[in-house]
Amino acid sequence: MIIFYLLLLMICLYRTVLFEKNRFNEVPLCLNNTIPLRGILAVEIVLGHTYGVIHDNTLLYFNDRIGVWVVGLFFFLSGYGLGYNFHRKVNYLDKFICKRVGRILVPFFLMFMVNWIMGFQKNFLFFLFSDWFVTEIIVVYTIWYVVYKYMPESLALVILLGLVVGLNIMGTYYDIGSRWYGSTMCFVLGLMFEKREKTAITQFKKYYVKVLTINIILLFMGVILFLNREENMKVNTLMINITCALLCGLIYLILMKITIGNALTNLLGRISWEIYVSHRFFIGIFKGIEVKSVFLYFCVLFSSIILAALILWKSCEQSRRWFAKFFCHTTDVKS
């Protein structure tokens, strides 16, 4: 298992470039950084969900525990990306629902069909609602579209913030696991940060070491408090929100000093959604296999998931064009 971890680490760090002292990456969340970052996060999600599937899973416990923070990063990048495109692309909201719903649902539906053919699942709605992240991202995108299209941006942000706070309060009150909603605040954080990024990055560059040090200390303290007070729902929910936000800040600060990405992590980033929607199928298939070599097990598992994700990605390109043409009366599916 350690060998596999080291292999993944080398793959993720390969071709990483560190900026010289007093030099910064002026666009930390450019596509050249965010695409490979999504690929790395997708790999972490797979690792986290394999915890408990095999006997030699002690190291995977860590991956399982940090899953909520990984999802928080995905939400942050999504919110930042929507805000960035909204402010820079003319008519970005035109047919937004069709394009975004197609991008999310088409791969997911194709994987449902595979599960249906294999006899693993017969009800699409149950299949959809059993994956809280897919359901939540659809709801979040839909609400974002509605409020941004029909309301002033400042009011839209307030409404989104209020809804997320309300979701956290309701989840805590009804004793629903905070991992289901504690990271959603990062979506709003991404929107708010994108709006004030120029001011923020100026201050970050001026006080970089201090800001980085404070962020790391606060994040460390927050994680310790979170892990030691998990039985307290109120503290648990609060600390998930805080630590998710701090981690997003830490990743941004790190990307101010480095550029990441290579051929493999870029590929993984481009098919990251397909990796996510297909990985549970293969984890389920591999669950019944006796593991004699953990390294070989993970090599075969990840190879299967990546190959399936590639096939799914290629298949979805044409499916999304059909979806967009039929429902949106357009062939533009790149937005």
C-alpha positions as CSV (number, residue, x, y, z in Angstrom):
1,M,0.0,0.0,0.0
2,I,2.9,2.4,0.8
3,I,4.4,1.7,-2.5
4,F,1.2,2.6,-4.3
5,Y,0.9,5.8,-2.2
6,L,4.5,6.7,-3.2
7,L,3.7,6.0,-6.9
8,L,0.7,8.3,-6.7
9,L,2.7,11.0,-5.0
10,M,5.4,10.9,-7.7
11,I,2.7,11.0,-10.4
12,C,1.0,14.0,-8.8
13,L,4.3,15.9,-8.2
14,Y,5.9,15.2,-11.6
15,R,6.6,18.4,-13.5
16,T,5.5,20.6,-10.6
17,V,7.3,24.0,-10.9
18,L,8.2,26.1,-7.9
19,F,8.3,29.9,-8.3
20,E,11.4,31.7,-7.2
21,K,11.4,33.9,-4.1
22,N,9.3,37.0,-4.4
23,R,7.7,35.7,-7.6
24,F,4.1,34.5,-7.7
25,N,1.6,32.8,-10.0
26,E,-0.7,35.7,-10.9
27,V,-3.6,33.3,-11.8
28,P,-3.4,30.5,-9.2
29,L,-6.7,29.0,-10.3
30,C,-6.1,29.0,-14.1
31,L,-7.1,25.9,-16.0
32,N,-3.5,24.7,-16.2
33,N,-3.7,24.3,-12.4
34,T,-7.3,23.5,-11.7
35,I,-7.6,20.7,-14.3
36,P,-4.8,18.5,-12.8
37,L,-6.0,19.5,-9.3
38,R,-9.4,18.0,-10.2
39,G,-7.7,14.9,-11.4
40,I,-5.8,14.5,-8.1
41,L,-8.9,15.1,-6.1
42,A,-10.8,12.5,-8.1
43,V,-8.1,10.0,-7.2
44,E,-8.4,10.9,-3.5
45,I,-12.2,10.3,-3.7
46,V,-11.6,6.8,-5.1
47,L,-9.1,6.0,-2.4
48,G,-11.4,7.3,0.3
49,H,-14.3,5.1,-0.9
50,T,-12.1,2.0,-0.9
51,Y,-11.7,2.2,2.8
52,G,-13.3,-0.9,4.4
53,V,-13.4,-2.8,1.1
54,I,-10.0,-4.6,1.7
55,H,-8.5,-5.9,4.9
56,D,-5.2,-3.9,4.6
57,N,-6.9,-0.6,4.9
58,T,-5.2,1.2,7.8
59,L,-3.7,3.9,5.6
60,L,-7.0,4.3,3.7
61,Y,-8.6,5.5,6.9
62,F,-6.9,8.9,6.4
63,N,-8.3,9.1,2.9
64,D,-11.8,8.3,4.2
65,R,-11.6,11.0,6.9
66,I,-10.5,13.8,4.6
67,G,-13.2,13.1,2.0
68,V,-15.4,16.0,3.2
69,W,-12.5,18.4,2.6
70,V,-11.9,17.1,-0.9
71,V,-15.6,17.6,-1.7
72,G,-15.3,21.2,-0.2
73,L,-12.5,21.9,-2.7
74,F,-14.6,20.6,-5.6
75,F,-17.4,23.0,-4.4
76,F,-15.0,25.9,-4.1
77,L,-13.6,25.3,-7.6
78,S,-17.2,25.0,-9.0
79,G,-18.3,28.3,-7.4
80,Y,-15.1,30.1,-8.5
81,G,-15.5,28.7,-12.0
82,L,-19.1,29.8,-12.3
83,G,-18.4,33.3,-11.0
84,Y,-15.3,33.6,-13.3
85,N,-17.3,32.6,-16.4
86,F,-20.3,34.7,-15.4
87,H,-18.2,37.8,-15.2
88,R,-16.3,37.2,-18.4
89,K,-18.5,35.4,-20.9
90,V,-21.3,37.2,-22.7
91,N,-24.7,35.4,-22.3
92,Y,-23.1,32.8,-20.1
93,L,-26.5,31.9,-18.5
94,D,-28.1,31.2,-21.9
95,K,-29.1,27.5,-21.9
96,F,-27.0,27.1,-18.8
97,I,-29.3,24.4,-17.2
98,C,-29.3,22.3,-20.3
99,K,-25.5,22.4,-20.7
100,R,-24.7,21.9,-17.1
101,V,-27.4,19.3,-16.5
102,G,-26.2,17.4,-19.6
103,R,-22.6,17.6,-18.4
104,I,-23.6,16.1,-15.0
105,L,-26.4,13.8,-15.8
106,V,-25.4,12.2,-19.1
107,P,-22.4,10.3,-17.7
108,F,-24.4,9.5,-14.6
109,F,-27.3,8.1,-16.6
110,L,-25.0,6.0,-18.8
111,M,-23.5,4.5,-15.6
112,F,-27.1,3.8,-14.4
113,M,-27.7,1.9,-17.6
114,V,-24.6,-0.2,-17.1
115,N,-25.8,-0.9,-13.5
116,W,-29.3,-1.7,-14.8
117,I,-27.9,-4.1,-17.5
118,M,-25.8,-5.9,-14.9
119,G,-28.8,-6.1,-12.6
120,F,-27.3,-4.0,-9.8
121,Q,-29.9,-1.2,-10.0
122,K,-33.4,-0.9,-11.4
123,N,-34.6,2.5,-10.3
124,F,-32.9,5.6,-11.7
125,L,-34.3,8.0,-9.0
126,F,-33.1,5.8,-6.3
127,F,-29.7,5.6,-8.0
128,L,-29.6,9.4,-8.2
129,F,-30.7,10.2,-4.7
130,S,-28.4,7.5,-3.2
131,D,-25.5,9.6,-4.4
132,W,-25.8,12.8,-2.3
133,F,-23.1,14.7,-4.2
134,V,-24.6,14.3,-7.6
135,T,-28.0,15.3,-6.3
136,E,-26.6,18.3,-4.4
137,I,-24.5,19.6,-7.2
138,I,-27.5,19.6,-9.5
139,V,-29.6,21.4,-6.9
140,V,-26.8,23.9,-6.2
141,Y,-26.2,24.7,-9.9
142,T,-30.0,25.1,-10.5
143,I,-30.4,27.5,-7.6
144,W,-27.3,29.5,-8.7
145,Y,-28.7,29.8,-12.2
146,V,-32.1,31.0,-11.0
147,V,-30.9,33.6,-8.5
148,Y,-28.1,34.9,-10.8
149,K,-30.4,35.2,-13.8
150,Y,-33.3,36.9,-12.1
151,M,-31.8,38.9,-9.3
152,P,-28.9,41.4,-8.7
153,E,-25.7,39.6,-8.0
154,S,-25.3,41.0,-4.5
155,L,-28.8,39.8,-3.6
156,A,-28.2,36.4,-5.2
157,L,-25.1,35.9,-3.1
158,V,-27.0,36.8,0.1
159,I,-29.7,34.3,-0.8
160,L,-27.2,31.6,-1.6
161,L,-25.4,32.2,1.7
162,G,-28.7,32.2,3.6
163,L,-29.7,28.9,2.0
164,V,-26.4,27.2,2.8
165,V,-26.5,28.4,6.4
166,G,-30.1,27.2,6.7
167,L,-29.1,23.8,5.3
168,N,-26.4,23.5,7.9
169,I,-28.8,24.5,10.7
170,M,-31.5,22.1,9.6
171,G,-29.0,19.3,9.2
172,T,-27.7,19.9,12.7
173,Y,-31.2,20.2,14.2
174,Y,-32.3,16.9,12.6
175,D,-29.1,15.1,13.4
176,I,-28.2,14.5,9.7
177,G,-24.5,13.7,9.2
178,S,-22.7,16.9,8.5
179,R,-20.5,15.4,5.8
180,W,-23.5,15.6,3.6
181,Y,-23.8,19.4,3.7
182,G,-20.8,20.8,5.7
183,S,-18.7,21.4,2.6
184,T,-21.4,23.2,0.6
185,M,-20.4,26.6,2.1
186,C,-17.3,26.3,-0.1
187,F,-19.4,26.9,-3.2
188,V,-20.5,30.3,-1.9
189,L,-17.0,30.9,-0.7
190,G,-15.7,30.3,-4.3
191,L,-18.2,32.8,-5.7
192,M,-17.4,35.4,-3.1
193,F,-13.6,35.0,-3.5
194,E,-13.7,35.2,-7.3
195,K,-15.4,38.6,-7.0
196,R,-12.7,39.9,-4.7
197,E,-9.7,37.9,-6.0
198,K,-7.7,40.9,-7.2
199,T,-7.8,42.6,-3.9
200,A,-7.1,39.4,-2.0
201,I,-4.1,38.3,-4.1
202,T,-2.5,41.7,-3.7
203,Q,-2.7,41.3,0.1
204,F,-1.6,37.7,0.0
205,K,1.5,38.6,-2.0
206,K,2.3,41.4,0.4
207,Y,2.0,39.2,3.6
208,Y,2.4,35.8,2.0
209,V,4.5,34.1,4.7
210,K,2.3,35.5,7.6
211,V,-1.0,34.6,5.8
212,L,0.3,31.1,5.0
213,T,1.5,30.4,8.5
214,I,-1.7,31.6,10.1
215,N,-3.7,29.5,7.7
216,I,-1.8,26.4,8.5
217,I,-2.0,26.9,12.2
218,L,-5.7,27.6,12.2
219,L,-6.3,24.6,9.9
220,F,-4.3,22.3,12.2
221,M,-6.2,23.5,15.3
222,G,-9.5,23.2,13.4
223,V,-8.8,19.6,12.3
224,I,-7.8,18.6,15.8
225,L,-11.0,20.1,17.3
226,F,-13.1,18.5,14.6
227,L,-11.6,15.0,15.2
228,N,-12.0,15.3,18.9
229,R,-15.6,16.7,19.0
230,E,-17.3,14.6,16.4
231,E,-20.0,13.5,18.8
232,N,-21.1,17.1,19.2
233,M,-23.2,17.9,16.0
234,K,-23.1,21.7,16.4
235,V,-19.3,21.8,16.9
236,N,-18.9,19.1,14.2
237,T,-20.8,21.1,11.6
238,L,-19.1,24.4,12.5
239,M,-15.7,22.9,12.3
240,I,-16.3,21.2,9.0
241,N,-17.3,24.5,7.5
242,I,-14.3,26.3,9.0
243,T,-11.7,23.7,8.1
244,C,-13.1,23.3,4.5
245,A,-12.8,27.1,4.0
246,L,-9.3,27.1,5.5
247,L,-8.2,24.2,3.2
248,C,-9.5,26.1,0.2
249,G,-7.4,29.1,1.3
250,L,-4.4,26.9,1.8
251,I,-4.6,25.3,-1.6
252,Y,-4.9,28.8,-3.2
253,L,-1.9,30.0,-1.3
254,I,0.2,27.0,-2.4
255,L,-0.9,27.4,-6.0
256,M,0.4,31.0,-5.8
257,K,3.9,29.6,-5.6
258,I,3.7,26.5,-7.8
259,T,2.2,25.2,-11.1
260,I,1.2,21.6,-11.3
261,G,0.2,19.2,-13.9
262,N,1.5,16.6,-16.3
263,A,0.1,14.5,-19.1
264,L,-1.5,12.0,-16.7
265,T,-2.9,14.4,-14.1
266,N,-4.3,16.6,-16.9
267,L,-6.0,13.6,-18.4
268,L,-7.4,12.6,-15.0
269,G,-8.7,16.2,-14.6
270,R,-10.5,16.2,-17.9
271,I,-12.3,12.9,-17.1
272,S,-12.6,13.6,-13.3
273,W,-16.4,13.6,-13.4
274,E,-16.5,10.4,-15.3
275,I,-14.1,8.9,-12.8
276,Y,-16.4,9.9,-10.0
277,V,-19.6,8.5,-11.5
278,S,-18.0,5.2,-12.5
279,H,-15.7,4.4,-9.5
280,R,-18.4,3.0,-7.2
281,F,-19.4,0.4,-9.9
282,F,-15.8,-0.9,-10.0
283,I,-15.3,-0.8,-6.2
284,G,-18.5,-2.9,-5.9
285,I,-17.2,-5.3,-8.6
286,F,-13.8,-5.7,-6.9
287,K,-15.3,-5.9,-3.4
288,G,-15.8,-9.7,-3.7
289,I,-12.3,-10.4,-5.0
290,E,-9.8,-11.8,-2.5
291,V,-6.8,-9.4,-2.2
292,K,-3.4,-11.1,-2.2
293,S,-1.4,-8.1,-3.4
294,V,-2.7,-4.7,-2.4
295,F,-0.4,-2.9,-4.9
296,L,-1.7,-5.1,-7.7
297,Y,-5.3,-4.7,-6.5
298,F,-5.1,-0.9,-6.7
299,C,-3.3,-0.9,-10.0
300,V,-6.0,-3.0,-11.6
301,L,-8.8,-1.1,-9.9
302,F,-7.5,2.4,-11.0
303,S,-6.7,1.1,-14.5
304,S,-10.2,-0.2,-14.8
305,I,-11.8,3.0,-13.5
306,I,-9.6,5.3,-15.7
307,L,-10.3,3.1,-18.9
308,A,-14.0,3.1,-18.2
309,A,-14.0,6.9,-17.5
310,L,-12.2,7.5,-20.8
311,I,-14.8,5.4,-22.7
312,L,-17.6,7.1,-20.8
313,W,-16.1,10.5,-21.6
314,K,-15.8,9.8,-25.3
315,S,-19.4,8.4,-25.3
316,C,-20.7,11.4,-23.5
317,E,-19.3,13.9,-25.9
318,Q,-21.7,12.7,-28.6
319,S,-24.5,12.1,-26.1
320,R,-24.2,15.7,-24.8
321,R,-24.3,17.0,-28.3
322,W,-27.6,15.1,-28.8
323,F,-28.9,16.2,-25.4
324,A,-28.1,19.9,-26.2
325,K,-29.5,19.7,-29.7
326,F,-32.7,18.0,-28.6
327,F,-33.4,20.0,-25.4
328,C,-31.5,23.2,-25.8
329,H,-31.6,23.6,-29.6
330,T,-27.8,24.1,-29.8
331,T,-24.7,22.0,-30.4
332,D,-22.5,24.1,-28.1
333,V,-21.8,22.0,-25.1
334,K,-18.4,23.5,-24.0
335,S,-19.7,26.1,-21.6
